[in-house]
């Protein structure tokens, strides 16, 4: 029947009798019947016969979509250019052509294409609003990826002028201010958006860098989950909460979902874990959601995992269906609330046990992540109230790669543009982790150690200049900030020993960068706060055998760094020696030990499940924490440094009137007492 439709449509085309409306209808019928190639041929024949038709540009555009679906990227690009040749003002073709150019690596051409689309737009009304905001978002995303943050911010401001309520744009706008170190962050709220609403639309990952406020982080995570995966939009057909785990004593099937198993911070941490997993203990499945990659990290993971499935191009329904068909027992979310995460897959509950681990340093605030893997430093017992998941612990939560590739030659200080005889403090954390408070402490340290420099990553020209200006305003010669160009990871590791001491950031501290420093024998000092992200570095120091470098206050942090750079050089030298000597024996780099402990945790999860003691996240009252956190002035007050953090929230809760935020009248006197954020739910 489909073939008859195709033949009949072709006959009408050649007879000049197939109208444009009939063409669209016939092509849609063929596509719905799975005859994509026939629909594509029909368009191309019609175009050949109707090259002067006023709507031929739409035919070219639709043809490009079909060609792209068939994997013919070149043909799709040619069809898009033909659409624009017929109608240069057709915005969807500019959008898609830019995306096609980006996919084949022509990022500069993609940006030019989107800019051309913006320039050609007429009055912005109706559909044109959608087209313009799409162009601006595409443009800002690519500009951000290429570190052109000022231009990205300008594009986002234009977008917010059209749609001030756009959640994804507000999230990206906050992130781009953080990465430029534009302090105070919230004071830059876009026009027509209140400061409170701006903060309330921060992405959960941005909140980790913005403030050491774990109650706010919990509330923001919950609000984000509700916005991204509303219950009404999630099907229940794949709900496997009552499925048997490892029936007939078969191996546990462990699924890892990640977009970062490539040359990425998470990929560097995890590659060796897949090689260390005991195939007798677990059957490992990887569901990859990241950009196409064939780098050495991806190849290692593919070689070590028993199963590798690419889910980037499939829908959440399709990915969840595949995971359910694989009968995964424990599904591990290695993204959490990070870029290219697949939250919708976890919302469909394709596995009976779902776990938050490693990729995101905080709570998911979701009803469908039951466990979080941590250690007793990243989440102490009294901090469990900040997490919606039940906490299970490893000796150290972070895996590490014992097969790191380090370039054989360490450059000289002169080659790295460092002064030969200066004391070199370093911090190779990303720019969005540098808060005003961390920077002020660094500048105090530099003021008290005049023969020192601070070695940072080269962020970009504007951000480097901004940080140097901030240094000068605090009495530090701008040239004492030295920026290291970004280079291949093996060569980056090789230059680490040029530094004397790593200075951590708070509230989002060093994670992979801290492991790299410790592996290369560079000690670091950290200030552990309340939230997970602020405590990771302390966990790594303990696991490396240097707990004395964990500081309990900002003053202690400054004093410790100054002493190590001036009066206590002998201690600093001993720390370097201990790091190198203990590298093969310390907990931090014991990847085989971590794999065994992780496999034991998986067995514990399965046992809890089988006993009917699987936890169910308790998400009551989180809207109150969300609202309070969004109203606090984190730019002016370092909330994490407050001695009575809970007292502050109790005061704010009183101001909101307890009856408004809780359904438990007996708890109205203290909504912050230590209580589980999860409860047991017995399976039926």
N, C-alpha and C positions, 0 to 999 in steps of 0.2 A: 504493500500500500504506500509506503514511504517512497519507494522507487517510482511508483506511478505519479505521486505528487511532484517529485523532482522533474520527471519527464514532462508532465503537463505544464509545469511552471516554465521550463525551458522553452517549450513550444510557444507559449504566450509571449515570452521575452523576444524571441526571434521574429514573431509576427507583429511586434510593437504594441501588444495588447496588455502587458502586465504593468499596471500602475505602480507607483511607488508604495502606496499603502498595501497593495496586494503582495508586493515584493517582501515587505517587512513581515506580513502575516505568514507567507509561505516559508521564509527563512526561519521564523520562530517555530513553526510546526516541525520543520526538519531538525532543528537543534533539539527540541524537546524529545524527539524520537531517537536521539543519539546520532543523527546524520549530520554531524558538524561539518564534515568535508563537503557534503552535498550543498549545505547552506552557503559555505564559502564559495563554491563554484558558481552557484546561482547569483550571488552578489557580483562576482567578477564578470560574468557574462552580461548581466544587466548594465554594469558600469561601461563595458565596452560598447554597448548599444545606445547608451544614454549619457554620453560624456558631457553634454551641455545642460543636463537637467539641473534646475536650481537646487535640488536636494541631493545631488550626487555626493556631496561631502559626507552626508550621513551614511550613505552606502559604503564609502571608503572606510569610515570610522567603524562601522559594524563588522566589516570584513577584517579589519585589523584585530578586533577582539577575538574573532574566530581563529585567525592565524596564530595569535598569541596563545590561545588555549591549546592549539595543536603543537606548540613548541617552536613555531617558526618565528623567532624574534626578528630576524632580518625582514621577512615579508611583512610582519606587523608594522615595523618601523616605516617601510616604504609606503604602506597603505595610509598611515597617519600623516606622512608628509604630503601624500596626494590629497587627503582631506583638507589640509591646511592650504594647499595650493588652490583648491576650489573655494575655500572660505577661510581666509587668514584670521577671522575674528571668532572662529569656533573654539571656545575655551576648552571643552573636554579633550580635544585633540592635543592642545598644548600640554595639558596635565599628563595625559598618557604618554605622549612622546617624551616628555621630560623623564617620566618613570622608566621608559624603555632605555633611554640614554644612560640613566643612572645604573640600571641593571648591567649594562655592558661596560661599566667603568668610566664612562664619559661624563663625570660629575660636573665639570665646568660647563659643558654643552647643555646638560640638564638644567642647571641654574639659569643659563641664558634663555632656554626655552620657556621656563616658567616666568621669567621676567618679561619676555615678549608677550606671553599671554596676559599678564597684568597690564602691560602698556596698551594692549589692543582692546581692553574691556570698555564697553560703553557704560551707560548709567547703571549703577549697581542696585538692581531691584530684582525681586523674585528669585529665579534660579541663579541669576548672576551673583547673588550674595554667596550661595553655596560654592559656585565655581571659584570666586575670588578667595574665599576663606580656604578652600582646598589648595589653591595655588600658593597662598601665603604660608600655609602649614608645611607643604612640601618643601618650599624654599627655605623656611626657617630650620627644618630638620636637617637638610643637607648642609646648610651653612654652619649649624652647630657641630655636625660631625666633622667638618673641616676646620673647626676652631675659629670660625668667623662670627664670634659671638655678638659683637656690636650690630652687625648687619642682621643677624638672626633676631635680636631683640627688637630692632626696628620693624621687621616683618611681622612679628608677633603683636606689636602694638597696633599696627594697622588692622590685623585680624580682630583684636579685642575691641577696636573701635566699631567694628561691624557686629560682633557677637561678644559683648562683655561677659556673658554668662557661660561661654564655652569652656567646659571643664578641662579638656585636654590642652587647650591653648594656655589657660591659666597655669596648669601644671608645668608646661614647658617654659613659660615665662619666668616662673619662680626658679626653675632649674638653671636657666641661662643667667639669671642674676647671681645665683650662688656660685656658678663656675667662673664668673668674672670678679668675684670678691667685691661686689657692689654693696658695701655696708652703709647704712642698715638695710637689710634685705627687704623687709616688709614695708619700709617707708617708700619704696619704689612701686607701690601698688598702682596698676594702670588707672587712667581716668575712668570714671563711672563704676569703679569697683572699690568697695570699702576695704580698709586694711584687714578687718576681721574676715570678710569674705575671701580676700586674697589668700590669707593664711589657711583658711578652711579648705581651699582648693589645692594646697600643696600636695604633690605626690608623696606617698609614704616614704619613699627613698630620700626625697628632699628633706622631709621632717627629721630623718636620722641625722642629717648633716646640719640642720638648722638649730636644734635644741636638744639638750640632754633632759628630756621630759618624757619618760616612758609611758605615763598615763595619757598624755596627748598622742603619743605614737600609737598606742592601743586604740584610742578613739578614732584617729585619722585612718588607720588601717581598716577598721570596721566600716567606716563611712565609704571608703574606697571600694571595698568588697561589695557593699550594697549597691553602689552605683554601677560597677562593672558587671556584676552577676546577679541582677535582681531575681528573686525566687520565681517570679511568674514567667521568666524567660528561660528557665532551665528545665529541660525534660527530665523525667525520672526513670525512663526505660532502662538506663544503664546502672541504676543504683544497685550496688553489690554489697550493701552493708550486712546482709544476712548470708553472704556466700561463705562456704567452708574455706578455711585457710590451709594450704598444703595438704589436701586430702590424700589418704593412703600413704602418709609419711613421705610424700615426694619432697624434693628440695623446695625451699621457699623461693618464690619467683619475685624478684626485686626489680622494680622499674624505676629508672631515673629519668626525669623530664628536665631538659636543660637546653638553653640556646647558646651556652657558653663553653661547650666542650671543643675548644679550638684555642688559638693563641690569644687567650683572654685570662684575666686573673684567676677565675674559677677553673678554667681548663688547666692552667699550670698547677693548681693545687690538686686536682682530681685525677690526672692522667695515671699516676702511679697506683692509685687506689684500685682502679679497674684491673691492673696487673697483679695486685696483691690479693684480690678477692679469692676465697677458697671455692673452687667450683663444686666441691662436695657439699658446701654449706648453702650456696645460693646460686640460682640460675639468674644471670644478670641480663636485663633488657635495657637498652638505651633508646629513648624517644627524643630525637634531636629536633629542636625548634629554631635553630639559629641560621645565620646567613650561610650560603654555600661555602664549604671549607674543605681543603685537602692539605692543610698544613700538618706539621709533624705531630702536634698534639691530637688532632682529629684522627690521624692514622693510627696513633698508639691506642686510642680509646676503641676505635673500630676493631683493631686486632685483638684486644683483650676481652671485650664484651662478647657474650655469646650471641646476642641479637642486637641489631642496630636498625631502627626505623626512623626515617625522616618524616616528621609531621608538619613541617613548616608550611607546606602548600595545601594542607587539608583543613577542613573545618574542625571546630571543637567537637561537634557531634561525631565526625568521622574518626578523629583521633581517640576520643573516649571509647568509641565502639571497638577500635583495634585493641586498645588496652584491655577492655573487658574480654574480648575474644582470646587474648593471650593469657587470660586468667591470672593476672598479676595479683599477688597477695598484698604486697606493700609497695605503694607508689610514693616516690620521694620527689618532692618539689625542690629542685636545685636552683630555681629562679626566685621564687617568692615574688615580692613586689619589685621586680627589676625589668629592664627592657626586654621585650619579646617574650615575656612570661606568658604561659597558657593557663591563666586563672580559670577560664571557662571550662577547660578539660577537667580540672579538679572539682569544679562545681557540679559536674555531672556524676561524680562519685564512681568512677569506673573500677576502683579497687576498694576492698573492704577496709583497708588501713591506709591512711594518707598522712605524709610526714613533711614537715618544714625543716630543711637542713641546708646550711652552708651559704647559699647564694645571696640570701637576704638577712641582714643582721637585726632581726626584730621579729615581733609577732605578726602573724597573718591576719588576726582579727576575723577569721572566717569560721563558718559553721562546719566546714568540710576538711579542715586540717586538724587531726586529733592529737598529734605529737609534735614537739620540737626537740631536736637534738642539740644539746649544749654541753657545758661542763660546769663544775661547781664554782668557777670564777665568772664566766660570762653570765650565768644566771644563778646567783646564790639562792638559797632556800627562801629568804625573806623577800626576794624579788619576783617570785612566781606569780604574784597578783597582777603583774604587768603583762601577762601572756595568756592568750585564749587557749593555747594548747597545753596539754600535760607535758611537763619537762622530763626528759630522759637524758642521762649524762654519760659522756665518755671521759676518760682521764684528761684529754684535750680535744675539743670539738673539731679542730681543723686538721685535715689531711695535708701532707706535703710530699713533694716530689724529690726523691733521693737521686733522680736521674737528671736533675737540672743541667742544662747545657750552659757552661760558662766559657767565654772566650779565653784562650790560653794566655793572653797577654794583658796585664793591667796597664792602662795608660799612665803616663806621668801626670803630676799635678799641672804642669805647664800645658800639656796637651788638653787637659780638661778645663783650662782657664781658671785654675785655682791658685792662690798665692802659695808659694813653696813652704813658708814657715808659719802660716796661720793655723789656728785651731779651726777645723772644719766641722761645723754643725750641718746636718743635712735633714731634709724631709722630702721624700719622693712621693708623698700622697698627692692625689688629684686636687686641683684648685678648689673644687666645691667643698672640700673638707676643712678649708682654712677659714675659721671664724675670726671675727674681730678680737675675741677674747684670747684665742690661741696666739694670734699674731702679736698682741700686746705683750704676752708673756715672752715670746721669742725676742721681741725688741728689748725688753728689760734684761734678758740674758745677754744679748749682744752689747748693750750699754755697759754691763758689768764685766765683760770680757773683751776689752778693746782690740786685742790681737786675734780676732775671730771673724769668720764669715759664715753666712747661711747659704747652703747649697740647695736649690730648689729645682724642680722640673721647669723647663721652658714651656709656659702655658700658651701665651701668644703675646704679641707686641703690646696690645692695650692693657692686658692684665698684668704683665710684668711691670709696665710703667706705673700702673695704679699701685702695686705693692711697693715699688721703690718710693713713690710719693708718700705712701703711708709710713714707710720707714723714716723718711726724712722728717716728717711731722712729729715723730717720736724721738728725734735726736740721734738717728742712726744714718751714717753716710750711705746713700743709695747704692753705691758701688759694692757695698758689703753683702748685698744680695746677688748671688751668682746663679745664673740659670743654665741648667744642663740640657742640651738639645736631646730630643727623643731619638733613641737609636734602637737597633735590634736588641731583643731581650738578653741574649748571650753576652753582648758587649756592655749592656747596662749593668748586668750582674758583675762583670769584671771590674767596673770602675767603683763599685761600692767601697772597697777597702781604702780609697782615698779619703773617705770621711772618717772623722774621729768619733762622732756621737750622733745618733739619730734622735731628733726631737719629734715626739708624736703630736697629733692634733686631737682635739676633743670638741664635740661629742662623737664625731665619726673618725675613729683612729685608723692606724695602719693595720691591714690584714695581710694580704699577700706581700705587700711591700715590707712589712715587719718580718715575715718569714724569710724573705730574700736577704734582708739586712743581717739577721741572725745566722743564716747559713753562711754568709760571707764574712762572719766574724765581727760585725759592727754592732756594738751595744746600743741600746736605745732606752730612753726614759719616757714613761707614759704616766698620764693622770687618769686613773680609772674612775668613771662616773657611775651613773645609775643604769643607763640603757645598755643594751647588748653591744651596740657599735662602739661604745666608749670603753668597753671592758675586754675586747678581743686581744688587744696588744698585751694587757696584763696576763691574760691566759697563756699567750705564747711565751712571755718571759718566764712564767712559772714552769712551763713545760720544757723550756730550754735551760732551766737551772739558775735563773737570775731574778728571783722574786724581789730582791732588794731594790731593783730599779723601778718598781711600781710605786707611784706616789699617791698619797691620800688627799692632798690638797694642792691648790695652785701655788701657794707659797713654797711648799716642799718641792714641787716640780722645778721651780726656778732655782731654789737653793741647791738642789742636787745637780742640776746641769751646770751651774756656775762652778761648784766645787770640783766636778770632774774635769772641767776645762782649765782650772787654775791650781788649786791646792791638792787635788787628789788624783793626779795623773797616774800614780802607781796603781790605784784601784781600777782605773779605766783600763790600764794595760792588762791587769789580771783578768778583767771581764773578757777582753778580746781573746786571751789565751784559753780561758775556760770554754768559750763558745766553740773554738776550733777543736779543742781536745774532746769535748762532749758530743760532738756532732753525730757520732756513730752510736751513741748510747742513750741520749736524752729522749724523753717522751715525745718531744715536738717532731722529731724526724724519724720516729719508729712507725713507718707506714704499715709494716706487717702487724704490729701490735694494734694499731688503730683498726685495721681491717677485721682482726679477730674480735675486738671489742664491739665494733659496729655490727658484725654478724650476730653477736650475743644480744645486742639491743634489739635487733630484728626478731630474734627468737622470743625475747621478753614481750615485745608487742604482740606477737602471734599468740603467746600464752594468755595474755590479758584478754585478747579477743575471744579466745576459745572459752575462757571462764565467764564470759559475759560482762567483763569489766572494761570494755572499751570506753574511753572518755568521750563526753560530748561537750564541746565548748560552751561555756556560760557567757553569753554576750549581753547580759542585762546591764543597764545604766551607762553604757559606753558613750551614748550621745552626750551625756553630761561632761565627761572627760574631754570629749572632742570640742565642745563649745567653750569650756574653760580654757583649754590649751590655746585655742584660736584667738582668745581675747587677751592672753598674757603678752607682755612686751618682751619677747625673748631677745630682741636686738639690744635692749638696754640693760636687762638683768640676766645674768648667767644662772638660770633656774637650777641647773644641776649642782651649783656650788652652795645652794641654800641648805642650812643645817636642818631646817624643819620643812622639808619639801611637802610631806603629807599635810602638815599644818596649813600650808598655803592652799592646798586643794580643799581641805575641810572648810576653811574660811570662805572660799568661793562657792562651795556647795551650800553653805548656809545662806549666802546671798541669793542663791537661786531658789531657795526653799525646797527642803528635802522631799516634800510630798509630790513635787512636780516631776522628780527624776527617778523615783523608785516605786516599785509595787510591793515592797517589803517594809511595812511600817515599823516593825521591830528593829530594823537596821537604820532607822533614820538618824540616830545619833552618831553613827560612824560608818560611812560607806567605804572607808579605806582600810578597815582592819584587815589583817592577813586572812584572806579567804581564797579558796580555789577558784580559778576562772574556768574550771571545767567540772563536770560531774559525771558519775558513772551511768551508763545506759545499758540495760540488760538486753541482749539480742533475743528476739522471739523466733 
